[in-house]
Amino acid sequence: MRLPWIPDPASLLHVAIDEGEGPVVILVHGIASSSVTFQELVPRLRDTHRVIALDILGFGQSPTPARSQFTIADHAAALRSTIRSLRLRAPFVLVGHSLGALIAARYTAENPASVAKLVLLSPPVYLDPSAFGASRDRTAMGIYMKVYEYLRANKSFTMRAARGLDRLSPIRNLLDVSEENWNAFTLSLQNAIESQTTVSDVARVRVPVEIIYGTLDPFLMPSGIRILETMRHVTVHRIDRADHVIRKGFAKKVAKLIG
């Protein structure tokens, strides 16, 4: 049985951005990325908020603990330790993108007094294929799982593909899969995205939840989002012709919802 990894002060997440004054907004990026994810969002918030952007465990300039299996529990524990170190005095808005959305949901479920509002951007809400009633959804979920398994098993291909996608991205250095973060990438993919409890985590949340996603997002399972949308405290916003990247239009919508 694996002993749980417990963060220590040396494993606190890197605080990449801490700008502005006012109500606090904490930004948590997704897998194989860094705080540059929020390049278009930060300028829209810092005039009225204190904006804090963190690099998640194993990515950006955050540490990569040898014992971590990069489960949602591990990611959320590192997030919790880092937020405690900030000594914030009031509940804050927590924003998570992609894997960061899954981490933010778990954190909020376990720390209800800390968060005033939870904002989930492009959350990859995946379930076991057998949980879907429609055969189309079961097939789509099965394909996602096979693709992710292939990515984990083929390092050279995955790194080349990541470099190619990064060159096409409107945000520089948005995607990074390298030797340095390969272990964090594969374990986070397997243990935090492919295996997840996001639906039950969001169900435990007691603050308003805003979900925002693009209709062209290739990593999204709309059927998973529809399950969350049935919850009374969840509001879903769809952005036409937007994809997984937080571009200007996406960022403008998020900033407006944060207020």
C-alpha positions as CSV (number, residue, x, y, z in Angstrom):
1,M,0.0,0.0,0.0
2,R,1.4,3.4,-1.0
3,L,1.9,5.8,1.8
4,P,0.3,9.2,1.1
5,W,2.6,11.9,-0.1
6,I,2.4,14.8,2.3
7,P,3.8,18.2,1.1
8,D,6.5,19.8,3.1
9,P,7.6,23.5,3.0
10,A,10.2,22.6,0.3
11,S,7.4,21.3,-1.9
12,L,5.3,24.5,-1.9
13,L,4.1,25.4,-5.4
14,H,5.8,28.2,-7.3
15,V,3.8,31.5,-7.1
16,A,4.4,32.8,-10.6
17,I,2.2,35.8,-10.4
18,D,1.0,37.9,-7.5
19,E,-0.3,41.3,-8.8
20,G,-2.9,43.9,-8.0
21,E,-5.0,44.7,-5.0
22,G,-8.5,43.8,-3.9
23,P,-10.4,40.6,-3.6
24,V,-8.2,37.6,-4.2
25,V,-8.4,35.4,-7.3
26,I,-6.2,32.3,-7.5
27,L,-5.5,30.7,-10.9
28,V,-4.5,27.1,-11.4
29,H,-3.4,25.9,-14.8
30,G,-3.6,22.4,-16.4
31,I,-1.4,19.6,-17.4
32,A,1.9,20.1,-19.3
33,S,1.5,23.9,-19.0
34,S,2.3,26.7,-16.6
35,S,0.9,30.1,-15.4
36,V,1.3,31.4,-19.0
37,T,-2.1,29.7,-19.5
38,F,-3.6,32.9,-18.0
39,Q,-1.7,35.4,-20.1
40,E,-4.9,36.9,-21.5
41,L,-6.8,36.8,-18.2
42,V,-4.5,38.4,-15.7
43,P,-4.5,41.9,-17.3
44,R,-8.3,41.8,-17.2
45,L,-8.3,41.2,-13.4
46,R,-5.3,42.9,-11.8
47,D,-6.8,46.4,-11.8
48,T,-9.6,45.3,-9.5
49,H,-8.3,42.1,-7.8
50,R,-5.2,40.6,-6.3
51,V,-4.4,37.9,-8.9
52,I,-2.3,34.9,-7.8
53,A,-1.2,32.3,-10.4
54,L,0.5,29.1,-9.3
55,D,2.4,26.5,-11.2
56,I,0.9,23.1,-10.3
57,L,3.0,20.2,-8.9
58,G,5.6,19.0,-11.3
59,F,5.1,21.7,-13.9
60,G,6.4,25.2,-14.6
61,Q,8.8,26.1,-11.8
62,S,7.1,24.0,-9.1
63,P,8.8,21.1,-7.5
64,T,8.6,17.5,-8.6
65,P,8.6,15.4,-5.4
66,A,10.0,11.9,-5.9
67,R,7.4,10.2,-3.8
68,S,4.4,11.9,-5.4
69,Q,2.1,9.8,-7.7
70,F,0.5,13.0,-9.0
71,T,-3.0,12.0,-8.0
72,I,-5.7,14.6,-7.6
73,A,-5.2,14.2,-3.8
74,D,-1.5,15.0,-4.3
75,H,-2.1,18.0,-6.4
76,A,-4.8,19.3,-4.1
77,A,-2.6,18.8,-1.0
78,A,0.2,20.9,-2.6
79,L,-2.3,23.5,-3.5
80,R,-3.7,23.6,0.0
81,S,-0.3,23.9,1.6
82,T,0.7,26.7,-0.8
83,I,-2.6,28.6,-0.1
84,R,-2.1,28.3,3.6
85,S,1.4,29.8,3.3
86,L,-0.2,32.9,1.7
87,R,-2.1,33.6,4.9
88,L,-5.2,35.0,3.1
89,R,-7.7,36.6,5.3
90,A,-10.9,36.2,3.3
91,P,-12.5,33.6,1.0
92,F,-11.2,33.9,-2.6
93,V,-12.3,33.0,-6.1
94,L,-10.6,29.9,-7.2
95,V,-10.2,29.4,-11.0
96,G,-8.9,26.2,-12.5
97,H,-8.2,25.4,-16.2
98,S,-8.3,21.8,-17.6
99,L,-6.5,19.6,-15.0
100,G,-6.4,22.7,-12.8
101,A,-10.2,22.6,-12.8
102,L,-10.2,19.1,-11.4
103,I,-7.7,20.1,-8.8
104,A,-9.6,23.2,-7.9
105,A,-12.8,21.2,-7.5
106,R,-11.2,18.8,-5.1
107,Y,-9.6,21.6,-3.1
108,T,-13.0,23.4,-2.8
109,A,-14.8,20.3,-1.7
110,E,-12.2,19.7,1.1
111,N,-11.8,23.4,2.1
112,P,-15.3,24.9,1.9
113,A,-14.6,27.9,4.1
114,S,-11.7,29.1,1.9
115,V,-13.5,29.6,-1.4
116,A,-16.2,32.2,-2.3
117,K,-16.7,31.0,-5.8
118,L,-15.3,28.2,-8.0
119,V,-14.7,28.8,-11.7
120,L,-13.9,25.8,-13.8
121,L,-12.5,26.5,-17.3
122,S,-12.6,23.7,-19.9
123,P,-12.8,20.9,-17.3
124,P,-12.2,17.4,-18.8
125,V,-14.9,15.6,-16.9
126,Y,-14.4,11.9,-17.6
127,L,-16.3,8.9,-16.4
128,D,-15.9,5.2,-16.9
129,P,-17.4,4.4,-20.4
130,S,-20.0,2.1,-18.8
131,A,-21.5,5.2,-16.9
132,F,-22.8,6.7,-20.1
133,G,-26.2,5.7,-21.4
134,A,-25.6,6.7,-25.0
135,S,-23.4,4.4,-27.1
136,R,-21.9,7.4,-28.8
137,D,-20.7,8.8,-25.4
138,R,-19.3,5.4,-24.4
139,T,-17.4,5.1,-27.7
140,A,-16.0,8.7,-27.3
141,M,-14.9,8.1,-23.8
142,G,-13.2,4.8,-24.8
143,I,-11.3,6.6,-27.5
144,Y,-10.1,9.3,-25.1
145,M,-8.7,6.6,-22.8
146,K,-7.0,4.7,-25.6
147,V,-5.4,8.0,-26.9
148,Y,-4.1,8.9,-23.4
149,E,-2.7,5.4,-22.9
150,Y,-0.9,5.7,-26.2
151,L,0.6,9.1,-25.2
152,R,1.8,7.7,-22.0
153,A,3.4,4.7,-23.7
154,N,5.2,6.6,-26.5
155,K,7.4,9.3,-25.1
156,S,9.1,10.4,-28.3
157,F,5.9,10.7,-30.2
158,T,4.2,12.6,-27.3
159,M,7.1,15.1,-26.9
160,R,7.2,15.7,-30.7
161,A,3.5,16.2,-30.8
162,A,3.6,18.6,-27.9
163,R,6.3,20.7,-29.5
164,G,4.3,20.9,-32.7
165,L,1.1,21.9,-30.9
166,D,3.0,24.5,-28.9
167,R,4.3,26.1,-32.2
168,L,0.7,26.5,-33.3
169,S,-0.5,28.0,-30.0
170,P,-1.3,31.7,-29.8
171,I,0.4,31.8,-26.4
172,R,4.1,31.2,-26.3
173,N,5.4,28.2,-24.3
174,L,1.9,27.2,-23.4
175,L,2.5,23.5,-23.8
176,D,5.6,21.7,-22.4
177,V,6.2,18.0,-22.3
178,S,9.9,17.3,-21.7
179,E,12.3,14.9,-20.0
180,E,12.1,17.1,-16.9
181,N,8.3,16.8,-16.5
182,W,7.7,13.5,-18.2
183,N,7.0,11.6,-14.9
184,A,4.7,14.3,-13.7
185,F,2.9,14.4,-17.0
186,T,2.3,10.6,-17.4
187,L,1.3,10.1,-13.7
188,S,-1.0,13.2,-13.7
189,L,-2.6,12.0,-16.9
190,Q,-3.2,8.5,-15.5
191,N,-3.9,9.2,-11.9
192,A,-5.6,12.6,-12.0
193,I,-7.3,12.9,-15.4
194,E,-8.0,9.3,-16.6
195,S,-8.9,8.3,-13.0
196,Q,-10.9,11.1,-11.4
197,T,-13.8,11.9,-9.1
198,T,-14.7,15.3,-10.4
199,V,-18.5,14.7,-10.4
200,S,-18.6,13.7,-6.8
201,D,-16.1,16.5,-5.9
202,V,-18.3,19.2,-7.5
203,A,-21.4,17.6,-5.8
204,R,-19.7,18.2,-2.4
205,V,-19.0,21.9,-3.2
206,R,-21.3,24.3,-1.4
207,V,-20.4,27.6,-3.2
208,P,-21.5,28.8,-6.6
209,V,-19.7,27.0,-9.4
210,E,-19.3,28.5,-12.9
211,I,-18.2,26.3,-15.7
212,I,-17.0,27.8,-18.9
213,Y,-15.9,25.9,-22.0
214,G,-15.6,26.3,-25.8
215,T,-17.8,24.5,-28.2
216,L,-14.7,23.5,-30.2
217,D,-12.7,22.1,-27.3
218,P,-11.3,18.7,-28.4
219,F,-10.6,17.5,-24.8
220,L,-14.1,18.0,-23.5
221,M,-16.8,15.4,-23.0
222,P,-20.1,17.3,-23.3
223,S,-22.0,14.5,-21.6
224,G,-19.8,14.9,-18.5
225,I,-20.5,18.6,-18.4
226,R,-24.2,17.9,-18.7
227,I,-24.1,15.8,-15.6
228,L,-22.6,18.7,-13.6
229,E,-25.1,21.1,-15.1
230,T,-27.9,19.2,-13.4
231,M,-26.6,20.3,-10.0
232,R,-28.4,23.3,-8.5
233,H,-25.2,25.3,-7.6
234,V,-23.6,24.9,-11.1
235,T,-24.0,27.3,-14.0
236,V,-22.6,26.4,-17.4
237,H,-21.5,28.9,-20.0
238,R,-20.7,27.8,-23.6
239,I,-18.5,30.0,-25.8
240,D,-19.1,29.4,-29.5
241,R,-16.1,28.7,-31.7
242,A,-13.7,28.7,-28.7
243,D,-11.3,25.8,-28.1
244,H,-9.2,24.7,-25.1
245,V,-6.9,27.7,-25.1
246,I,-7.9,30.8,-23.1
247,R,-7.8,33.3,-25.9
248,K,-8.9,37.0,-25.6
249,G,-12.7,36.3,-26.0
250,F,-12.6,33.4,-23.5
251,A,-10.6,35.6,-21.1
252,K,-13.1,38.4,-21.4
253,K,-16.0,36.1,-20.5
254,V,-14.1,34.7,-17.5
255,A,-13.2,38.2,-16.2
256,K,-16.8,39.3,-16.5
257,L,-18.1,36.3,-14.5
258,I,-15.5,36.8,-11.8
259,G,-16.8,40.4,-11.5
